[in-house]
Amino acid sequence: MAGQYRGTDDYATIDRSSAETYARMRKHRHGRAKHIILGILGVILGVVLVEAIGLAWTGYHMYGDLKAVKSETSILEESIKNGDAEATQTALDEVQSGVHGINDGLHSVPWQVAAHFPGVGSDIRIAQQLGETGTGLVDDALVPFVGAIKGTSLATLFADGKIDAEGVQRISDAYATVAPVVRTGIDDLNAIPEGENTKLKQVEDKVKAPLQKATEMLDFADAVLPYAPQMVGAGGQTRTYLLVAQNNSELRATGGFPGSWIPVTVTDGQISIGDSQTLQGERDYGFPITDEERAVFGEGMAQSPGNLNCTPDFTRAGMLFAMAWKAYTGQDVNGVIAMDPMFIQDLLVFTGGVTAPDGEVVDGTNAAQVLLSGTYWKFGSDPEAQDAYFSAVAGLCTQQIMGNLGAADLSELVKTIQTDANERRVYAYMVDEGEEAAMQRIGLGGELSTDTTKPVLGVYVNDNTWAKMCWYERIQTTVGEAVTNEDGTKTYPVTTTLTNTATAEELASAPEYVTGNSPLKRDAYDTFNSPVILMAPAGGNITDVQIGGQANAAASQLYGHAIIIGDANMEPQETVTFAYNVTVPAEATEDLTVDQTPTAQRF
């Protein structure tokens, strides 16, 4: 049935605290750098210009050189990964020799003469420019970079619970030396004019197409590599981080209830994990929230560590987590890393699974289900048994990940971390401003978008069921075709649907710890989400809200964004639907995207 708008005063009186016995989970992030230089080299080595020009005899031999260089480049990459200094030097010499051979061929007498021929001369000169630029990148970037990191095994930068801090420092220093050369090379390639020959144009397109991506990689490295050594404790310094495990069987805007708080120290790359603690029942301190946050999230956010991440802005939640840890333990931290069990599951794909004390195999297919649902059913409402099982499984998973993640395919690992960061399953907040900027640059910051040219709609959910019912919750947001308004703004029709996918039959035997006992519930098996926040893009607005199901909503403001704040109550198999229009600013150059609280399952 249709819901009604109401004011926000009621939200300030709701106590969003609940009991939580979630245990320790562990996470480690792993970086890489060498593909920046090797990637640029690969682009340059794609210059198959001999076919485009057609100097058959010379071209035949140059084509053979090119194939050999490509082969040696693959060998070089593998030897760097394995830290084989001798093989690295041999392959590097072959690559450099091969590239020089290609460039020398392009500047040989037949090509020099042909460069003056009408029709083909300009194309030959373009080929020569490409050869010169490639040779310069190899001589002035690849050779010194590889020489500086030679013997550093990228495959074992992280292994057996230790980070090779010296290796990270070498990579950082080497990159700082050659990065300007690589950027100049990219600029030179972009400045080369387009050829006349059709095949040459095709080759140039292949060469130049990845340059934007290469520039993005350089920007990424510029943001991270200067801080990487200090973040892993290089030079004997000690860094302290707080790991917060978010249980999205009980949703919070950034992911889930912060059940386990785990201190981690890193000294010269050596990682030490402290004991997991739970702070959810503590009420000894008040935390500094704004009047606006108080109006939206209620006073409970200022009082309960379990409600500090009701805000969808992890730059706020991370800072508040650090404050809470300091208040209750007296320990300062350099940063806060938060993750959910789905991220742990995704890492286990790379490392293999473990066998729990009861014989259950926990791996990259079921870790989230075991930690977010199965354990609660297995041990009912016995928190001590849950804690013991959680600790055992989480400990085994941590050992497995830390002992084997270094052998993972780096490209696939980075893709996985990026995917999970985009899904809000892993975050990093740093106290140091430079490090924090780096985390935001690589997509781990969890900040709210303020870019009016790239509009982002936020859909954020907090649960107040006092239970683990969100294991069954699905959140779907669909964006329709935009209509351009007279003032240049665009309006998108959007629908957000919250669904309780559980059935009454399966919940009939569920322990109360699963179904919850919040006084705001309609009955035993429903799910009560509050507050639900629909956040307009920066400079935009949300209008024409229509509600289906047991829900309420009202207009408000948060962090400079127009929002719709409400609640939703779903019986098993019921849905609540919010249909609304989102208007984005006239300066928006990209389509509307959605940033959304991650659910326990990937439905």
Disulfide bonds with the S-S distance in Angstrom:
none
